[in-house]
């Protein structure tokens, strides 16, 4: 009897540690569907506090939900999808450095299922130092084009960088002859814009 109680306590301690480390040690973003409800929980691991955007779109890319939240380390939030009809949806989580897109399915029996595949698009890091413009991007082999547009959205400069795994591009803007411009970065299917001033 005494041994059974001891083993039960050891087993409970091990289970507690397993659950604690699986949530606490996660350094990133994770979407976990509920096993028996039309909900999912979004976990943000041991990242620094930052604003993130959560957007849910239907199979036609129509937005059905959008929310901006200030996520702190070990943040968790449950999203209730009971008002949505059955079907396929995308959940897009945007942080300061990347956009993660999850595909979810609301099933006939009222559950949420996810695919294991997560699409990650990294945002470019842009720095302007005087007339030197540095663009860094983890492009993952996607086609990358850099464009400079004037304030009327007219093309001034275009650079096709091909399909590299990552880019570090420095542009000298000494001869640009404008104080304000728009940097347009196309990476695969995504386009990023940055308003800049010399």
C-alpha positions in Angstrom: 0.0 0.0 0.0 2.8 2.4 1.0 4.7 1.6 -2.3 1.7 2.2 -4.4 1.2 5.7 -2.8 4.9 6.4 -3.4 4.8 5.4 -7.0 1.6 7.4 -7.6 3.3 10.5 -6.1 6.4 10.0 -8.3 4.2 9.5 -11.4 2.1 12.6 -10.6 5.3 14.6 -10.1 6.7 13.4 -13.5 3.5 14.3 -15.3 3.4 17.7 -13.7 7.0 18.4 -14.8 6.2 17.2 -18.3 3.3 19.5 -18.7 5.2 22.4 -17.1 8.2 22.0 -19.3 6.2 21.5 -22.5 4.5 24.9 -22.1 7.2 26.9 -20.3 10.2 25.9 -22.4 8.6 26.7 -25.7 10.4 29.5 -27.5 8.0 30.5 -30.2 4.4 30.5 -31.3 2.2 27.5 -31.1 -1.5 26.9 -32.0 -3.1 24.0 -30.2 -6.7 22.9 -31.0 -9.0 21.7 -28.3 -9.9 18.0 -28.6 -13.6 18.4 -28.1 -14.6 22.0 -28.7 -14.7 24.5 -31.5 -11.7 26.4 -30.0 -7.9 26.6 -30.2 -5.3 28.1 -27.9 -2.5 30.3 -29.1 0.7 30.0 -27.0 3.6 32.4 -27.1 6.6 31.0 -25.4 9.7 32.6 -23.9 9.9 35.5 -26.3 10.2 39.1 -25.2 7.0 41.1 -24.9 5.7 42.4 -28.2 2.5 43.2 -30.1 1.1 40.5 -32.3 -1.8 40.4 -34.6 -4.1 37.4 -35.0 -6.2 37.2 -38.2 -8.6 34.4 -39.2 -9.7 34.2 -42.8 -12.1 31.8 -44.6 -11.3 29.7 -47.6 -12.0 32.7 -49.9 -9.4 34.9 -48.0 -12.2 37.0 -46.4 -11.3 38.1 -42.9 -13.7 36.8 -40.2 -11.7 37.9 -37.2 -8.8 40.3 -36.4 -7.3 41.2 -33.1 -4.1 42.9 -31.9 -2.8 41.9 -28.5 0.3 42.6 -26.4 1.8 39.2 -25.9 4.1 38.8 -22.8 6.4 35.8 -22.3 4.4 32.6 -21.8 1.2 34.2 -23.1 -1.8 32.0 -23.9 -5.2 32.9 -25.3 -8.1 30.7 -26.2 -10.1 31.5 -29.4 -13.7 30.4 -29.6 -14.8 29.5 -33.2 -18.4 28.3 -32.4 -19.9 31.2 -34.4 -18.1 30.0 -37.6 -19.5 27.4 -40.0 -17.7 24.2 -40.7 -14.9 24.6 -43.2 -11.3 25.5 -43.8 -9.7 28.6 -42.3 -6.3 30.2 -42.1 -5.0 31.7 -38.8 -2.3 34.3 -39.5 -0.2 35.4 -36.5 2.0 38.4 -37.2 4.9 39.4 -34.9 7.5 42.1 -35.5 9.8 39.7 -37.3 7.6 37.1 -39.0 4.2 36.0 -40.2 3.1 32.5 -39.3 0.1 31.0 -41.1 -1.7 27.9 -39.8 -4.4 26.0 -41.7 -7.3 24.8 -39.6 -10.4 22.8 -40.3 -13.7 23.0 -38.3 -15.1 19.5 -38.7 -18.6 18.2 -38.9 -18.5 17.0 -35.3 -17.6 20.5 -34.1 -13.9 20.1 -33.5 -10.9 22.1 -34.7 -8.1 20.2 -36.5 -4.8 21.7 -37.7 -2.3 20.6 -40.2 1.3 20.1 -38.9 2.6 22.4 -41.6 3.1 26.0 -40.6 3.9 28.6 -43.3 6.5 31.1 -42.0 7.3 34.3 -43.9 10.1 36.4 -42.4 9.8 40.2 -42.5 12.7 42.2 -43.9 14.9 44.3 -41.7 15.6 47.7 -43.2 18.1 50.2 -42.0 18.9 53.6 -43.5 22.2 55.2 -42.5 22.6 58.5 -44.3 22.3 57.5 -48.0 23.1 53.8 -47.4 20.1 51.5 -47.3 20.6 48.0 -45.9 18.0 45.3 -46.5 18.3 41.9 -44.7 15.8 39.1 -45.3 15.6 35.4 -44.8 13.8 34.8 -48.1 13.9 30.9 -48.0 14.5 30.6 -51.8 11.6 32.7 -52.8 11.9 35.3 -55.6 12.9 38.7 -54.2 12.5 42.1 -55.9 13.3 45.5 -54.3 11.7 48.6 -55.7 11.9 52.2 -54.8 8.8 54.3 -55.4 8.3 58.0 -55.2 5.6 59.7 -53.2 3.2 59.3 -56.1 3.8 55.5 -56.2 5.8 55.7 -59.4 8.7 53.3 -59.9 12.1 54.9 -59.6 14.4 51.9 -59.2 13.9 48.1 -59.5 16.3 45.3 -58.5 15.6 41.6 -59.1 17.6 39.5 -56.7 16.5 36.1 -57.9 15.7 33.3 -55.5 18.3 33.3 -52.7 18.0 31.7 -49.3 18.7 35.0 -47.7 19.7 38.5 -48.8 21.8 41.3 -47.5 21.6 44.1 -50.0 23.2 47.5 -49.6 22.0 50.3 -51.9 23.7 53.7 -52.2 21.0 56.3 -52.5 23.2 59.3 -52.9 21.8 60.0 -56.4 18.2 59.4 -55.6 17.2 63.1 -55.6 14.2 62.8 -53.3 13.8 63.3 -49.6 11.0 60.7 -49.0 10.4 57.4 -50.8 8.7 54.0 -50.4 10.7 50.8 -50.3 8.7 47.9 -51.7 10.0 44.4 -51.1 8.3 41.5 -52.9 9.3 38.1 -51.4 7.4 35.2 -53.0 3.7 36.0 -52.5 4.2 38.7 -49.9 4.9 42.3 -50.4 6.3 44.6 -47.6 6.3 48.4 -47.7 8.5 50.8 -45.8 8.2 54.6 -45.9 11.6 56.2 -45.6 13.2 59.6 -45.5 16.8 60.6 -46.4 
